[in-house]
Amino acid sequence: MRELSAREREIAPLVGRGLTNKEIGKELFVSSKTVEQHLSHDYEKLALTNRRGLRDHVQRGILTQGN
């Protein structure tokens, strides 16, 4: 499993809170397309297939600083 970038780690908890890509983009001052790209990297690096899997990882505390 590859390590998530700082931005990818920043986006994951926002997904865990239930924010949309547009809402995440507004909070981080990036476009929703940029958020989408980071999420795609999150899924690949964590061997997940969708947003629900990432949300579950976040809510269960599976993601750590090193991921």
All heavy atoms as TSV, in Angstrom:
chain	resi	resn	atom	element	x	y	z
A	1	MET	N	N	0.849	-1.174	0.000
A	1	MET	CA	C	0.000	0.000	0.000
A	1	MET	C	C	0.898	1.242	0.000
A	1	MET	O	O	1.777	1.368	0.827
A	1	MET	CB	C	-0.897	-0.029	1.237
A	1	MET	CG	C	-1.865	1.088	1.294
A	1	MET	SD	S	-3.010	1.139	2.707
A	1	MET	CE	C	-3.061	-0.488	3.306
A	2	ARG	N	N	0.658	2.116	-0.953
A	2	ARG	CA	C	1.450	3.344	-1.027
A	2	ARG	C	C	0.917	4.381	-0.054
A	2	ARG	O	O	-0.263	4.411	0.269
A	2	ARG	CB	C	1.407	3.880	-2.454
A	2	ARG	CG	C	2.050	2.929	-3.424
A	2	ARG	CD	C	2.104	3.399	-4.861
A	2	ARG	NE	N	1.379	4.585	-5.193
A	2	ARG	CZ	C	0.671	4.733	-6.305
A	2	ARG	NH1	N	0.574	3.752	-7.155
A	2	ARG	NH2	N	0.060	5.866	-6.566
A	3	GLU	N	N	1.802	5.253	0.379
A	3	GLU	CA	C	1.436	6.305	1.329
A	3	GLU	C	C	0.630	7.402	0.639
A	3	GLU	O	O	0.929	7.803	-0.482
A	3	GLU	CB	C	2.712	6.896	1.933
A	3	GLU	CG	C	2.456	7.884	3.023
A	3	GLU	CD	C	3.738	8.353	3.682
A	3	GLU	OE1	O	4.627	7.520	3.898
A	3	GLU	OE2	O	3.838	9.555	3.951
A	4	LEU	N	N	-0.377	7.906	1.342
A	4	LEU	CA	C	-1.172	9.013	0.820
A	4	LEU	C	C	-0.383	10.306	0.934
A	4	LEU	O	O	0.368	10.502	1.890
A	4	LEU	CB	C	-2.469	9.162	1.615
A	4	LEU	CG	C	-3.446	7.999	1.591
A	4	LEU	CD1	C	-4.662	8.326	2.445
A	4	LEU	CD2	C	-3.861	7.653	0.184
A	5	SER	N	N	-0.599	11.199	-0.027
A	5	SER	CA	C	0.016	12.523	0.044
A	5	SER	C	C	-0.675	13.334	1.144
A	5	SER	O	O	-1.757	12.963	1.633
A	5	SER	CB	C	-0.133	13.255	-1.288
A	5	SER	OG	O	-1.482	13.641	-1.485
A	6	ALA	N	N	-0.081	14.437	1.502
A	6	ALA	CA	C	-0.664	15.297	2.531
A	6	ALA	C	C	-2.065	15.746	2.130
A	6	ALA	O	O	-2.994	15.751	2.948
A	6	ALA	CB	C	0.240	16.505	2.775
A	7	ARG	N	N	-2.260	16.121	0.885
A	7	ARG	CA	C	-3.571	16.593	0.419
A	7	ARG	C	C	-4.581	15.436	0.420
A	7	ARG	O	O	-5.744	15.622	0.800
A	7	ARG	CB	C	-3.446	17.205	-0.974
A	7	ARG	CG	C	-4.731	17.822	-1.474
A	7	ARG	CD	C	-5.233	18.931	-0.574
A	7	ARG	NE	N	-4.927	20.205	-1.168
A	7	ARG	CZ	C	-5.225	21.368	-0.638
A	7	ARG	NH1	N	-5.838	21.439	0.517
A	7	ARG	NH2	N	-4.886	22.467	-1.226
A	8	GLU	N	N	-4.144	14.255	0.015
A	8	GLU	CA	C	-5.036	13.095	0.031
A	8	GLU	C	C	-5.472	12.773	1.461
A	8	GLU	O	O	-6.631	12.447	1.701
A	8	GLU	CB	C	-4.352	11.889	-0.612
A	8	GLU	CG	C	-4.149	12.057	-2.102
A	8	GLU	CD	C	-3.101	11.147	-2.703
A	8	GLU	OE1	O	-2.460	10.365	-1.963
A	8	GLU	OE2	O	-2.904	11.225	-3.925
A	9	ARG	N	N	-4.554	12.907	2.415
A	9	ARG	CA	C	-4.893	12.690	3.833
A	9	ARG	C	C	-5.816	13.794	4.349
A	9	ARG	O	O	-6.617	13.565	5.244
A	9	ARG	CB	C	-3.631	12.624	4.693
A	9	ARG	CG	C	-2.869	11.321	4.554
A	9	ARG	CD	C	-1.785	11.156	5.614
A	9	ARG	NE	N	-0.921	12.311	5.771
A	9	ARG	CZ	C	0.185	12.547	5.082
A	9	ARG	NH1	N	0.589	11.692	4.167
A	9	ARG	NH2	N	0.893	13.626	5.313
A	10	GLU	N	N	-5.694	14.969	3.782
A	10	GLU	CA	C	-6.539	16.096	4.187
A	10	GLU	C	C	-7.973	15.917	3.689
A	10	GLU	O	O	-8.941	16.276	4.378
A	10	GLU	CB	C	-5.932	17.388	3.619
A	10	GLU	CG	C	-6.507	18.649	4.140
A	10	GLU	CD	C	-5.742	19.872	3.639
A	10	GLU	OE1	O	-4.938	19.766	2.688
A	10	GLU	OE2	O	-5.974	20.945	4.212
A	11	ILE	N	N	-8.124	15.351	2.507
A	11	ILE	CA	C	-9.437	15.171	1.901
A	11	ILE	C	C	-10.203	14.009	2.535
A	11	ILE	O	O	-11.420	14.098	2.730
A	11	ILE	CB	C	-9.291	14.974	0.372
A	11	ILE	CG1	C	-8.904	16.312	-0.268
A	11	ILE	CG2	C	-10.550	14.397	-0.245
A	11	ILE	CD1	C	-8.551	16.233	-1.730
A	12	ALA	N	N	-9.523	12.945	2.893
A	12	ALA	CA	C	-10.190	11.747	3.410
A	12	ALA	C	C	-11.130	12.028	4.586
A	12	ALA	O	O	-12.279	11.573	4.573
A	12	ALA	CB	C	-9.154	10.683	3.766
A	13	PRO	N	N	-10.717	12.774	5.620
A	13	PRO	CA	C	-11.642	13.021	6.731
A	13	PRO	C	C	-12.868	13.850	6.331
A	13	PRO	O	O	-13.929	13.725	6.939
A	13	PRO	CB	C	-10.810	13.782	7.760
A	13	PRO	CG	C	-9.413	13.713	7.314
A	13	PRO	CD	C	-9.404	13.306	5.877
A	14	LEU	N	N	-12.713	14.668	5.313
A	14	LEU	CA	C	-13.849	15.458	4.838
A	14	LEU	C	C	-14.881	14.550	4.176
A	14	LEU	O	O	-16.088	14.764	4.307
A	14	LEU	CB	C	-13.371	16.565	3.898
A	14	LEU	CG	C	-12.394	17.562	4.532
A	14	LEU	CD1	C	-11.891	18.552	3.489
A	14	LEU	CD2	C	-13.017	18.280	5.706
A	15	VAL	N	N	-14.399	13.526	3.489
A	15	VAL	CA	C	-15.303	12.512	2.936
A	15	VAL	C	C	-15.989	11.786	4.095
A	15	VAL	O	O	-17.194	11.536	4.060
A	15	VAL	CB	C	-14.526	11.507	2.050
A	15	VAL	CG1	C	-15.393	10.311	1.690
A	15	VAL	CG2	C	-14.009	12.186	0.797
A	16	GLY	N	N	-15.229	11.489	5.139
A	16	GLY	CA	C	-15.780	10.835	6.321
A	16	GLY	C	C	-16.883	11.642	6.981
A	16	GLY	O	O	-17.799	11.081	7.588
A	17	ARG	N	N	-16.808	12.950	6.855
A	17	ARG	CA	C	-17.842	13.839	7.411
A	17	ARG	C	C	-19.059	13.944	6.493
A	17	ARG	O	O	-20.051	14.564	6.835
A	17	ARG	CB	C	-17.274	15.239	7.643
A	17	ARG	CG	C	-16.320	15.308	8.807
A	17	ARG	CD	C	-15.720	16.682	9.064
A	17	ARG	NE	N	-16.459	17.816	8.557
A	17	ARG	CZ	C	-15.885	18.964	8.198
A	17	ARG	NH1	N	-14.572	19.131	8.279
A	17	ARG	NH2	N	-16.623	19.967	7.758
A	18	GLY	N	N	-18.958	13.357	5.305
A	18	GLY	CA	C	-20.086	13.348	4.380
A	18	GLY	C	C	-20.133	14.508	3.414
A	18	GLY	O	O	-21.154	14.713	2.752
A	19	LEU	N	N	-19.039	15.266	3.296
A	19	LEU	CA	C	-19.022	16.397	2.368
A	19	LEU	C	C	-18.945	15.912	0.924
A	19	LEU	O	O	-18.339	14.876	0.637
A	19	LEU	CB	C	-17.823	17.302	2.650
A	19	LEU	CG	C	-18.004	18.399	3.696
A	19	LEU	CD1	C	-18.282	17.802	5.060
A	19	LEU	CD2	C	-16.779	19.276	3.760
A	20	THR	N	N	-19.550	16.684	0.033
A	20	THR	CA	C	-19.462	16.399	-1.398
A	20	THR	C	C	-18.128	16.920	-1.935
A	20	THR	O	O	-17.442	17.695	-1.259
A	20	THR	CB	C	-20.600	17.111	-2.165
A	20	THR	OG1	O	-20.410	18.525	-2.060
A	20	THR	CG2	C	-21.961	16.709	-1.639
A	21	ASN	N	N	-17.792	16.532	-3.153
A	21	ASN	CA	C	-16.566	17.039	-3.776
A	21	ASN	C	C	-16.592	18.556	-3.870
A	21	ASN	O	O	-15.584	19.217	-3.622
A	21	ASN	CB	C	-16.373	16.443	-5.169
A	21	ASN	CG	C	-16.002	14.983	-5.133
A	21	ASN	OD1	O	-15.885	14.378	-4.073
A	21	ASN	ND2	N	-15.827	14.392	-6.299
A	22	LYS	N	N	-17.742	19.101	-4.205
A	22	LYS	CA	C	-17.869	20.561	-4.325
A	22	LYS	C	C	-17.634	21.226	-2.967
A	22	LYS	O	O	-16.920	22.228	-2.872
A	22	LYS	CB	C	-19.248	20.919	-4.871
A	22	LYS	CG	C	-19.421	22.374	-5.183
A	22	LYS	CD	C	-20.762	22.620	-5.855
A	22	LYS	CE	C	-20.915	24.092	-6.205
A	22	LYS	NZ	N	-22.168	24.343	-6.915
A	23	GLU	N	N	-18.209	20.667	-1.909
A	23	GLU	CA	C	-18.036	21.226	-0.561
A	23	GLU	C	C	-16.580	21.115	-0.099
A	23	GLU	O	O	-16.043	22.044	0.503
A	23	GLU	CB	C	-18.951	20.508	0.431
A	23	GLU	CG	C	-20.418	20.797	0.203
A	23	GLU	CD	C	-21.347	19.878	0.961
A	23	GLU	OE1	O	-20.974	18.716	1.258
A	23	GLU	OE2	O	-22.474	20.312	1.268
A	24	ILE	N	N	-15.959	19.981	-0.405
A	24	ILE	CA	C	-14.545	19.797	-0.054
A	24	ILE	C	C	-13.699	20.813	-0.802
A	24	ILE	O	O	-12.805	21.444	-0.235
A	24	ILE	CB	C	-14.077	18.356	-0.366
A	24	ILE	CG1	C	-14.786	17.367	0.567
A	24	ILE	CG2	C	-12.565	18.227	-0.227
A	24	ILE	CD1	C	-14.605	15.907	0.177
A	25	GLY	N	N	-13.979	20.988	-2.088
A	25	GLY	CA	C	-13.249	21.958	-2.896
A	25	GLY	C	C	-13.341	23.366	-2.338
A	25	GLY	O	O	-12.341	24.078	-2.256
A	26	LYS	N	N	-14.535	23.755	-1.917
A	26	LYS	CA	C	-14.710	25.092	-1.339
A	26	LYS	C	C	-13.911	25.230	-0.054
A	26	LYS	O	O	-13.296	26.271	0.194
A	26	LYS	CB	C	-16.190	25.362	-1.066
A	26	LYS	CG	C	-16.967	25.708	-2.294
A	26	LYS	CD	C	-18.398	26.075	-1.960
A	26	LYS	CE	C	-19.143	26.449	-3.230
A	26	LYS	NZ	N	-20.508	26.895	-2.939
A	27	GLU	N	N	-13.917	24.191	0.774
A	27	GLU	CA	C	-13.200	24.256	2.041
A	27	GLU	C	C	-11.685	24.328	1.845
A	27	GLU	O	O	-10.981	24.984	2.601
A	27	GLU	CB	C	-13.559	23.035	2.901
A	27	GLU	CG	C	-13.023	23.138	4.302
A	27	GLU	CD	C	-13.754	22.249	5.284
A	27	GLU	OE1	O	-14.971	22.087	5.173
A	27	GLU	OE2	O	-13.059	21.731	6.170
A	28	LEU	N	N	-11.190	23.647	0.806
A	28	LEU	CA	C	-9.739	23.584	0.566
A	28	LEU	C	C	-9.273	24.538	-0.541
A	28	LEU	O	O	-8.092	24.542	-0.895
A	28	LEU	CB	C	-9.332	22.147	0.217
A	28	LEU	CG	C	-9.629	21.100	1.289
A	28	LEU	CD1	C	-9.215	19.724	0.806
A	28	LEU	CD2	C	-8.940	21.446	2.591
A	29	PHE	N	N	-10.208	25.297	-1.100
A	29	PHE	CA	C	-9.884	26.271	-2.158
A	29	PHE	C	C	-9.296	25.609	-3.405
A	29	PHE	O	O	-8.314	26.080	-3.980
A	29	PHE	CB	C	-8.948	27.366	-1.633
A	29	PHE	CG	C	-9.486	28.070	-0.424
A	29	PHE	CD1	C	-8.999	27.771	0.836
A	29	PHE	CD2	C	-10.500	29.005	-0.551
A	29	PHE	CE1	C	-9.513	28.402	1.956
A	29	PHE	CE2	C	-11.018	29.644	0.556
A	29	PHE	CZ	C	-10.529	29.340	1.821
A	30	VAL	N	N	-9.912	24.489	-3.806
A	30	VAL	CA	C	-9.547	23.798	-5.042
A	30	VAL	C	C	-10.840	23.452	-5.776
A	30	VAL	O	O	-11.927	23.511	-5.199
A	30	VAL	CB	C	-8.717	22.512	-4.785
A	30	VAL	CG1	C	-7.389	22.837	-4.121
A	30	VAL	CG2	C	-9.495	21.502	-3.968
A	31	SER	N	N	-10.722	23.063	-7.032
A	31	SER	CA	C	-11.908	22.698	-7.801
A	31	SER	C	C	-12.403	21.309	-7.399
A	31	SER	O	O	-11.650	20.493	-6.859
A	31	SER	CB	C	-11.601	22.721	-9.298
A	31	SER	OG	O	-10.814	21.605	-9.655
A	32	SER	N	N	-13.661	21.045	-7.703
A	32	SER	CA	C	-14.205	19.714	-7.414
A	32	SER	C	C	-13.501	18.651	-8.258
A	32	SER	O	O	-13.380	17.503	-7.833
A	32	SER	CB	C	-15.715	19.680	-7.639
A	32	SER	OG	O	-16.033	19.988	-8.967
A	33	LYS	N	N	-13.016	19.024	-9.434
A	33	LYS	CA	C	-12.258	18.086	-10.278
A	33	LYS	C	C	-10.940	17.707	-9.612
A	33	LYS	O	O	-10.499	16.567	-9.697
A	33	LYS	CB	C	-11.981	18.689	-11.657
A	33	LYS	CG	C	-13.139	18.598	-12.584
A	33	LYS	CD	C	-13.502	17.170	-12.838
A	33	LYS	CE	C	-13.880	16.964	-14.265
A	33	LYS	NZ	N	-14.321	15.588	-14.507
A	34	THR	N	N	-10.301	18.665	-8.947
A	34	THR	CA	C	-9.059	18.381	-8.226
A	34	THR	C	C	-9.346	17.415	-7.080
A	34	THR	O	O	-8.597	16.461	-6.854
A	34	THR	CB	C	-8.420	19.678	-7.703
A	34	THR	OG1	O	-8.109	20.505	-8.829
A	34	THR	CG2	C	-7.170	19.403	-6.893
A	35	VAL	N	N	-10.441	17.645	-6.377
A	35	VAL	CA	C	-10.840	16.737	-5.296
A	35	VAL	C	C	-11.068	15.341	-5.866
A	35	VAL	O	O	-10.606	14.346	-5.305
A	35	VAL	CB	C	-12.117	17.247	-4.582
A	35	VAL	CG1	C	-12.634	16.219	-3.593
A	35	VAL	CG2	C	-11.856	18.581	-3.903
A	36	GLU	N	N	-11.764	15.263	-6.985
A	36	GLU	CA	C	-12.039	13.986	-7.637
A	36	GLU	C	C	-10.735	13.248	-7.957
A	36	GLU	O	O	-10.628	12.036	-7.743
A	36	GLU	CB	C	-12.833	14.252	-8.920
A	36	GLU	CG	C	-13.346	13.035	-9.619
A	36	GLU	CD	C	-14.172	13.422	-10.843
A	36	GLU	OE1	O	-15.083	14.270	-10.712
A	36	GLU	OE2	O	-13.887	12.874	-11.917
A	37	GLN	N	N	-9.752	13.972	-8.445
A	37	GLN	CA	C	-8.455	13.369	-8.776
A	37	GLN	C	C	-7.768	12.827	-7.519
A	37	GLN	O	O	-7.248	11.714	-7.523
A	37	GLN	CB	C	-7.554	14.403	-9.461
A	37	GLN	CG	C	-6.265	13.834	-9.988
A	37	GLN	CD	C	-6.493	12.856	-11.122
A	37	GLN	OE1	O	-7.394	12.989	-11.924
A	37	GLN	NE2	N	-5.660	11.844	-11.184
A	38	HIS	N	N	-7.769	13.599	-6.446
A	38	HIS	CA	C	-7.162	13.138	-5.195
A	38	HIS	C	C	-7.898	11.909	-4.653
A	38	HIS	O	O	-7.263	10.972	-4.163
A	38	HIS	CB	C	-7.158	14.254	-4.148
A	38	HIS	CG	C	-6.146	15.310	-4.393
A	38	HIS	ND1	N	-4.790	15.050	-4.492
A	38	HIS	CD2	C	-6.280	16.642	-4.561
A	38	HIS	CE1	C	-4.140	16.181	-4.714
A	38	HIS	NE2	N	-5.024	17.161	-4.762
A	39	LEU	N	N	-9.218	11.910	-4.752
A	39	LEU	CA	C	-9.985	10.757	-4.284
A	39	LEU	C	C	-9.655	9.508	-5.097
A	39	LEU	O	O	-9.540	8.409	-4.543
A	39	LEU	CB	C	-11.487	11.046	-4.363
A	39	LEU	CG	C	-12.023	11.992	-3.299
A	39	LEU	CD1	C	-13.480	12.322	-3.572
A	39	LEU	CD2	C	-11.847	11.409	-1.911
A	40	SER	N	N	-9.470	9.692	-6.376
A	40	SER	CA	C	-9.086	8.564	-7.223
A	40	SER	C	C	-7.761	7.964	-6.760
A	40	SER	O	O	-7.600	6.744	-6.702
A	40	SER	CB	C	-9.024	9.050	-8.667
A	40	SER	OG	O	-8.055	8.421	-9.405
A	41	HIS	N	N	-6.825	8.828	-6.361
A	41	HIS	CA	C	-5.542	8.348	-5.833
A	41	HIS	C	C	-5.738	7.652	-4.488
A	41	HIS	O	O	-5.113	6.620	-4.226
A	41	HIS	CB	C	-4.551	9.500	-5.673
A	41	HIS	CG	C	-4.137	10.112	-6.961
A	41	HIS	ND1	N	-3.673	11.403	-7.056
A	41	HIS	CD2	C	-4.127	9.633	-8.222
A	41	HIS	CE1	C	-3.390	11.672	-8.315
A	41	HIS	NE2	N	-3.666	10.623	-9.041
A	42	ASP	N	N	-6.600	8.214	-3.628
A	42	ASP	CA	C	-6.915	7.589	-2.339
A	42	ASP	C	C	-7.427	6.169	-2.562
A	42	ASP	O	O	-6.963	5.227	-1.921
A	42	ASP	CB	C	-7.989	8.378	-1.579
A	42	ASP	CG	C	-7.463	9.621	-0.888
A	42	ASP	OD1	O	-6.245	9.816	-0.821
A	42	ASP	OD2	O	-8.304	10.406	-0.407
A	43	TYR	N	N	-8.393	6.027	-3.452
A	43	TYR	CA	C	-8.983	4.709	-3.704
A	43	TYR	C	C	-7.928	3.722	-4.180
A	43	TYR	O	O	-7.870	2.587	-3.701
A	43	TYR	CB	C	-10.091	4.790	-4.755
A	43	TYR	CG	C	-11.234	5.722	-4.455
A	43	TYR	CD1	C	-11.959	6.297	-5.486
A	43	TYR	CD2	C	-11.607	6.037	-3.155
A	43	TYR	CE1	C	-13.020	7.150	-5.245
A	43	TYR	CE2	C	-12.664	6.899	-2.898
A	43	TYR	CZ	C	-13.365	7.445	-3.946
A	43	TYR	OH	O	-14.411	8.299	-3.707
A	44	GLU	N	N	-7.108	4.160	-5.116
A	44	GLU	CA	C	-6.077	3.280	-5.670
A	44	GLU	C	C	-5.074	2.873	-4.599
A	44	GLU	O	O	-4.757	1.691	-4.444
A	44	GLU	CB	C	-5.359	3.976	-6.825
A	44	GLU	CG	C	-4.266	3.138	-7.446
A	44	GLU	CD	C	-3.518	3.889	-8.536
A	44	GLU	OE1	O	-4.058	4.869	-9.093
A	44	GLU	OE2	O	-2.373	3.490	-8.804
A	45	LYS	N	N	-4.580	3.837	-3.853
A	45	LYS	CA	C	-3.545	3.567	-2.853
A	45	LYS	C	C	-4.050	2.720	-1.691
A	45	LYS	O	O	-3.288	1.974	-1.086
A	45	LYS	CB	C	-2.956	4.878	-2.321
A	45	LYS	CG	C	-2.131	5.615	-3.360
A	45	LYS	CD	C	-1.639	6.939	-2.820
A	45	LYS	CE	C	-0.818	7.699	-3.845
A	45	LYS	NZ	N	-0.330	8.971	-3.295
A	46	LEU	N	N	-5.338	2.851	-1.370
A	46	LEU	CA	C	-5.905	2.108	-0.245
A	46	LEU	C	C	-6.656	0.854	-0.696
A	46	LEU	O	O	-7.274	0.171	0.118
A	46	LEU	CB	C	-6.852	3.019	0.545
A	46	LEU	CG	C	-6.194	4.226	1.201
A	46	LEU	CD1	C	-7.249	5.176	1.761
A	46	LEU	CD2	C	-5.219	3.793	2.281
A	47	ALA	N	N	-6.592	0.567	-1.992
A	47	ALA	CA	C	-7.265	-0.602	-2.575
A	47	ALA	C	C	-8.766	-0.567	-2.282
A	47	ALA	O	O	-9.365	-1.567	-1.892
A	47	ALA	CB	C	-6.627	-1.897	-2.083
A	48	LEU	N	N	-9.364	0.599	-2.482
A	48	LEU	CA	C	-10.800	0.779	-2.293
A	48	LEU	C	C	-11.450	0.979	-3.652
A	48	LEU	O	O	-10.797	1.383	-4.610
A	48	LEU	CB	C	-11.072	2.004	-1.406
A	48	LEU	CG	C	-10.470	1.963	-0.011
A	48	LEU	CD1	C	-10.610	3.317	0.674
A	48	LEU	CD2	C	-11.118	0.875	0.815
A	49	THR	N	N	-12.743	0.717	-3.704
A	49	THR	CA	C	-13.422	0.870	-4.990
A	49	THR	C	C	-14.355	2.074	-5.040
A	49	THR	O	O	-14.815	2.439	-6.113
A	49	THR	CB	C	-14.244	-0.393	-5.325
A	49	THR	OG1	O	-15.160	-0.633	-4.259
A	49	THR	CG2	C	-13.330	-1.598	-5.510
A	50	ASN	N	N	-14.646	2.666	-3.870
A	50	ASN	CA	C	-15.605	3.776	-3.902
A	50	ASN	C	C	-15.498	4.656	-2.660
A	50	ASN	O	O	-14.765	4.369	-1.724
A	50	ASN	CB	C	-17.040	3.247	-4.060
A	50	ASN	CG	C	-17.412	2.271	-2.965
A	50	ASN	OD1	O	-17.058	2.458	-1.796
A	50	ASN	ND2	N	-18.127	1.228	-3.338
A	51	ARG	N	N	-16.270	5.724	-2.684
A	51	ARG	CA	C	-16.297	6.728	-1.626
A	51	ARG	C	C	-16.764	6.128	-0.296
A	51	ARG	O	O	-16.262	6.477	0.756
A	51	ARG	CB	C	-17.254	7.838	-2.079
A	51	ARG	CG	C	-17.282	9.049	-1.215
A	51	ARG	CD	C	-18.288	10.058	-1.795
A	51	ARG	NE	N	-18.027	11.370	-1.311
A	51	ARG	CZ	C	-17.294	12.282	-1.920
A	51	ARG	NH1	N	-16.759	12.020	-3.096
A	51	ARG	NH2	N	-17.097	13.458	-1.377
A	52	ARG	N	N	-17.725	5.221	-0.358
A	52	ARG	CA	C	-18.230	4.575	0.861
A	52	ARG	C	C	-17.105	3.831	1.582
A	52	ARG	O	O	-17.009	3.883	2.809
A	52	ARG	CB	C	-19.366	3.623	0.537
A	52	ARG	CG	C	-19.898	2.923	1.786
A	52	ARG	CD	C	-21.054	2.037	1.481
A	52	ARG	NE	N	-22.207	2.873	1.184
A	52	ARG	CZ	C	-23.343	2.411	0.683
A	52	ARG	NH1	N	-23.475	1.136	0.407
A	52	ARG	NH2	N	-24.339	3.223	0.454
A	53	GLY	N	N	-16.249	3.147	0.820
A	53	GLY	CA	C	-15.121	2.436	1.426
A	53	GLY	C	C	-14.164	3.392	2.123
A	53	GLY	O	O	-13.681	3.113	3.228
A	54	LEU	N	N	-13.906	4.531	1.499
A	54	LEU	CA	C	-13.030	5.531	2.107
A	54	LEU	C	C	-13.676	6.106	3.360
A	54	LEU	O	O	-13.034	6.244	4.398
A	54	LEU	CB	C	-12.708	6.649	1.102
A	54	LEU	CG	C	-11.802	7.769	1.617
A	54	LEU	CD1	C	-10.450	7.216	2.069
A	54	LEU	CD2	C	-11.615	8.825	0.531
A	55	ARG	N	N	-14.952	6.427	3.268
A	55	ARG	CA	C	-15.679	6.937	4.427
A	55	ARG	C	C	-15.619	5.944	5.595
A	55	ARG	O	O	-15.367	6.316	6.732
A	55	ARG	CB	C	-17.143	7.202	4.064
A	55	ARG	CG	C	-17.944	7.810	5.205
A	55	ARG	CD	C	-19.419	7.547	5.087
A	55	ARG	NE	N	-19.674	6.121	5.158
A	55	ARG	CZ	C	-20.722	5.525	4.610
A	55	ARG	NH1	N	-21.607	6.212	3.955
A	55	ARG	NH2	N	-20.884	4.231	4.714
A	56	ASP	N	N	-15.820	4.667	5.291
A	56	ASP	CA	C	-15.767	3.643	6.340
A	56	ASP	C	C	-14.381	3.566	6.968
A	56	ASP	O	O	-14.254	3.428	8.181
A	56	ASP	CB	C	-16.177	2.286	5.788
A	56	ASP	CG	C	-17.658	2.214	5.425
A	56	ASP	OD1	O	-18.423	3.133	5.823
A	56	ASP	OD2	O	-18.039	1.259	4.727
A	57	HIS	N	N	-13.328	3.652	6.146
A	57	HIS	CA	C	-11.954	3.667	6.662
A	57	HIS	C	C	-11.762	4.824	7.640
A	57	HIS	O	O	-11.203	4.655	8.707
A	57	HIS	CB	C	-10.953	3.819	5.513
A	57	HIS	CG	C	-10.356	2.551	5.019
A	57	HIS	ND1	N	-11.114	1.504	4.559
A	57	HIS	CD2	C	-9.068	2.176	4.903
A	57	HIS	CE1	C	-10.321	0.535	4.185
A	57	HIS	NE2	N	-9.065	0.905	4.389
A	58	VAL	N	N	-12.224	5.991	7.242
A	58	VAL	CA	C	-12.063	7.188	8.071
A	58	VAL	C	C	-12.850	7.032	9.373
A	58	VAL	O	O	-12.324	7.271	10.460
A	58	VAL	CB	C	-12.536	8.453	7.308
A	58	VAL	CG1	C	-12.616	9.644	8.234
A	58	VAL	CG2	C	-11.615	8.740	6.131
A	59	GLN	N	N	-14.097	6.617	9.271
A	59	GLN	CA	C	-14.951	6.538	10.453
A	59	GLN	C	C	-14.499	5.455	11.426
A	59	GLN	O	O	-14.730	5.566	12.619
A	59	GLN	CB	C	-16.406	6.338	10.038
A	59	GLN	CG	C	-16.964	7.585	9.373
A	59	GLN	CD	C	-18.399	7.430	8.916
A	59	GLN	OE1	O	-18.954	6.348	8.868
A	59	GLN	NE2	N	-19.007	8.556	8.557
A	60	ARG	N	N	-13.842	4.432	10.924
A	60	ARG	CA	C	-13.329	3.370	11.798
A	60	ARG	C	C	-11.937	3.686	12.333
A	60	ARG	O	O	-11.377	2.899	13.084
A	60	ARG	CB	C	-13.289	2.054	11.039
A	60	ARG	CG	C	-14.650	1.500	10.723
A	60	ARG	CD	C	-14.570	0.179	10.022
A	60	ARG	NE	N	-15.892	-0.265	9.620
A	60	ARG	CZ	C	-16.163	-0.859	8.470
A	60	ARG	NH1	N	-15.187	-1.115	7.607
A	60	ARG	NH2	N	-17.376	-1.216	8.180
A	61	GLY	N	N	-11.367	4.800	11.893
A	61	GLY	CA	C	-10.041	5.180	12.371
A	61	GLY	C	C	-8.920	4.375	11.750
A	61	GLY	O	O	-7.812	4.320	12.282
A	62	ILE	N	N	-9.169	3.772	10.603
A	62	ILE	CA	C	-8.161	2.939	9.937
A	62	ILE	C	C	-7.057	3.795	9.341
A	62	ILE	O	O	-5.898	3.394	9.321
A	62	ILE	CB	C	-8.812	2.040	8.856
A	62	ILE	CG1	C	-9.754	1.042	9.539
A	62	ILE	CG2	C	-7.755	1.322	8.035
A	62	ILE	CD1	C	-10.611	0.236	8.580
A	63	LEU	N	N	-7.381	4.996	8.893
A	63	LEU	CA	C	-6.363	5.869	8.312
A	63	LEU	C	C	-5.546	6.498	9.431
A	63	LEU	O	O	-6.086	7.006	10.392
A	63	LEU	CB	C	-7.002	6.978	7.474
A	63	LEU	CG	C	-7.684	6.538	6.191
A	63	LEU	CD1	C	-8.272	7.738	5.477
A	63	LEU	CD2	C	-6.747	5.805	5.287
A	64	THR	N	N	-4.229	6.458	9.265
A	64	THR	CA	C	-3.337	7.079	10.233
A	64	THR	C	C	-2.452	8.063	9.499
A	64	THR	O	O	-2.440	8.118	8.285
A	64	THR	CB	C	-2.448	6.021	10.921
A	64	THR	OG1	O	-1.646	5.379	9.919
A	64	THR	CG2	C	-3.290	4.992	11.647
A	65	GLN	N	N	-1.658	8.814	10.238
A	65	GLN	CA	C	-0.754	9.800	9.631
A	65	GLN	C	C	0.166	9.168	8.595
A	65	GLN	O	O	0.492	9.782	7.614
A	65	GLN	CB	C	0.070	10.484	10.707
A	65	GLN	CG	C	-0.681	11.540	11.486
A	65	GLN	CD	C	-1.177	12.658	10.593
A	65	GLN	OE1	O	-2.258	12.595	10.015
A	65	GLN	NE2	N	-0.398	13.692	10.483
A	66	GLY	N	N	0.591	7.937	8.805
A	66	GLY	CA	C	1.525	7.298	7.873
A	66	GLY	C	C	0.915	6.790	6.621
A	66	GLY	O	O	1.605	6.445	5.677
A	67	ASN	N	N	-0.423	6.670	6.553
A	67	ASN	CA	C	-1.055	6.094	5.360
A	67	ASN	C	C	-0.976	7.026	4.226
A	67	ASN	O	O	-1.270	7.974	3.924
A	67	ASN	CB	C	-2.505	5.739	5.650
A	67	ASN	CG	C	-2.610	4.445	6.413
A	67	ASN	OD1	O	-1.617	3.904	6.869
A	67	ASN	ND2	N	-3.807	3.969	6.582
